[in-house]
Amino acid sequence: MKLLDGFQQSSFNRKLTKRLAQRPQEVLPVSFQQAKTVGILFDLTELGNNREIILRYKSQLQSDRKTVKLLAYIDEAEVPDGLGFDCFCKKDLSWTSVPNNPLVEEFIQTPFDLLLSLHTHECSPLEYISAVSHSTFRIGHFQKEKTYCYDFMVYSKSRSVRVLLKQIEHYLEVINQNKSSK
């Protein structure tokens, strides 16, 4: 099984590298005040009550006149009905865990001002989307070996989505303060 896992990971890395070459390279740090469009990626599999946190956060951003698009991954055979946001599942992945779904491709191609990856554990499909996204500024939870996925990483010992969001907001505020002081 280890040989298959190694081959699968190698194939995933080749597809990712090929796709990364097509990604726009310009990184423009933006604050929440500057951002007009926000993409939010998250893992619905282990989210539990955090789903409501993300939905409230989306509403908060929309009340600040931002366009917000959610995309979730669920490690199940089928996507549950009635979620109210776009979601993809195991059947939408290639054997190398690369997402193969029109909703995912549309999300990747959208040039969000901010992309917030709110998964705090390893999740190859979401990491792939973050890495190849055409977003201007990609933010995620710190993982030393995943620097290719994000333009900015937030370190936290907590695995809480609420804590991660607070830290992201804090650092984006610092970015805003630094830009306005120049």
C-alpha positions in Angstrom: 0.0 0.0 0.0 2.9 2.4 0.7 4.1 2.1 -2.9 0.7 3.0 -4.2 0.5 6.0 -1.7 4.0 7.2 -2.9 2.9 6.9 -6.6 -0.3 8.7 -5.9 1.5 11.5 -4.0 4.0 11.8 -6.8 1.3 12.0 -9.4 -0.5 14.6 -7.3 2.7 16.7 -7.1 3.2 16.5 -10.8 -0.3 17.7 -11.5 0.1 20.5 -8.9 3.4 21.6 -10.3 2.0 21.8 -13.8 -1.0 23.8 -12.6 1.1 26.1 -10.5 2.9 27.2 -13.6 -0.4 28.6 -14.9 -1.2 30.6 -11.7 -0.8 34.3 -11.9 2.3 35.1 -9.8 1.5 38.6 -8.5 0.8 38.7 -4.7 -0.9 41.8 -3.4 -1.5 41.8 0.3 -4.9 43.4 1.0 -6.7 44.3 4.2 -10.4 43.5 4.9 -11.1 47.2 4.2 -9.6 47.0 0.7 -11.0 43.5 -0.2 -14.1 43.6 -2.3 -14.3 39.8 -3.1 -13.5 37.0 -0.6 -13.4 33.3 -1.3 -13.6 31.0 1.7 -12.5 27.3 1.5 -13.3 24.9 4.3 -13.6 21.2 5.2 -17.2 20.3 6.0 -16.2 16.8 7.1 -15.0 17.7 10.6 -16.5 21.1 10.9 -19.4 20.4 13.2 -20.7 23.7 14.8 -18.0 25.7 12.9 -20.3 25.6 9.9 -22.5 28.2 11.6 -19.4 30.3 12.5 -18.5 30.3 8.8 -22.0 31.2 7.7 -22.2 34.0 10.2 -18.8 35.2 9.1 -20.0 35.2 5.5 -23.0 37.3 6.5 -20.8 39.7 8.4 -18.5 40.2 5.3 -21.6 40.7 3.1 -22.9 43.3 5.4 -19.6 45.1 4.8 -20.5 45.1 1.1 -18.1 42.3 0.1 -18.9 39.6 -2.4 -18.3 36.2 -0.7 -18.2 32.8 -2.2 -18.0 29.6 -0.1 -16.6 26.3 -1.2 -16.5 23.2 1.0 -15.1 19.8 0.7 -16.7 16.8 2.5 -14.9 13.5 2.7 -18.0 11.5 1.9 -19.3 9.7 -1.2 -22.1 12.3 -1.8 -22.8 16.0 -1.0 -25.7 16.4 1.5 -28.7 18.3 0.2 -29.7 21.8 1.4 -26.3 23.1 2.4 -26.8 26.6 0.9 -23.3 26.8 -0.5 -21.1 25.0 -3.0 -19.6 21.7 -1.9 -17.7 18.9 -3.5 -17.0 15.4 -2.3 -14.9 12.2 -2.9 -16.6 11.4 -6.2 -15.3 14.8 -7.5 -11.7 13.8 -7.0 -9.3 12.0 -9.3 -7.4 9.0 -8.0 -4.6 11.5 -7.1 -7.0 13.6 -4.9 -7.1 16.5 -7.5 -10.6 18.0 -7.6 -12.4 17.5 -10.9 -15.6 19.5 -10.7 -16.9 22.6 -12.6 -17.7 24.3 -9.3 -14.1 23.9 -8.1 -12.7 25.1 -11.4 -14.9 28.2 -11.3 -13.7 28.9 -7.8 -10.0 28.4 -8.8 -10.4 30.8 -11.8 -12.1 33.5 -9.7 -9.6 36.3 -8.9 -10.7 36.9 -5.3 -9.0 39.8 -3.5 -8.7 37.4 -0.5 -8.8 33.6 -0.3 -9.3 32.3 3.2 -8.5 28.6 3.7 -10.1 27.7 7.0 -9.0 24.1 7.3 -6.5 23.5 10.1 -5.4 20.0 9.1 -4.0 18.4 6.0 -6.6 18.2 3.2 -5.0 17.6 -0.3 -8.1 18.8 -2.3 -8.3 22.1 -0.4 -4.6 22.6 -0.5 -4.6 22.0 -4.3 -7.3 24.6 -4.7 -5.5 27.2 -2.5 -2.2 26.6 -4.3 -3.6 27.1 -7.9 -6.2 29.7 -7.1 -6.1 32.9 -9.1 -6.8 34.9 -5.9 -4.6 37.9 -5.3 -3.8 37.1 -1.6 -4.2 33.5 -0.2 -4.3 33.0 3.6 -4.3 29.8 5.5 -3.3 28.0 8.7 0.5 27.5 9.1 2.0 24.2 7.9 5.7 24.3 7.3 5.6 22.0 4.3 2.7 23.8 2.6 4.2 27.2 1.8 3.3 26.8 -1.8 -0.4 26.9 -0.9 -0.5 30.3 0.7 0.9 33.8 0.4 0.4 34.3 4.2 0.1 31.7 6.9 -1.2 32.2 10.4 0.3 30.1 13.2 -2.0 28.9 16.0 -1.8 26.0 18.4 -5.6 26.0 18.4 -7.4 24.1 15.7 -10.5 26.3 16.1 -11.9 28.1 13.1 -13.0 30.9 15.4 -9.4 31.5 16.6 -8.1 31.2 13.1 -10.5 33.8 11.8 -9.6 36.2 14.7 -5.9 35.8 13.9 -6.5 36.4 10.2 -8.4 39.6 11.0 -5.7 40.7 13.3 -2.9 40.3 10.8 -4.9 41.8 8.0 -5.6 44.8 10.2 -1.8 45.1 10.8 -1.3 45.0 7.0 -3.9 47.8 6.7 -2.1 49.9 9.3 1.2 49.5 7.6 -0.2 50.5 4.3 -2.0 53.5 5.6 1.1 54.7 7.5 3.2 54.8 4.3 
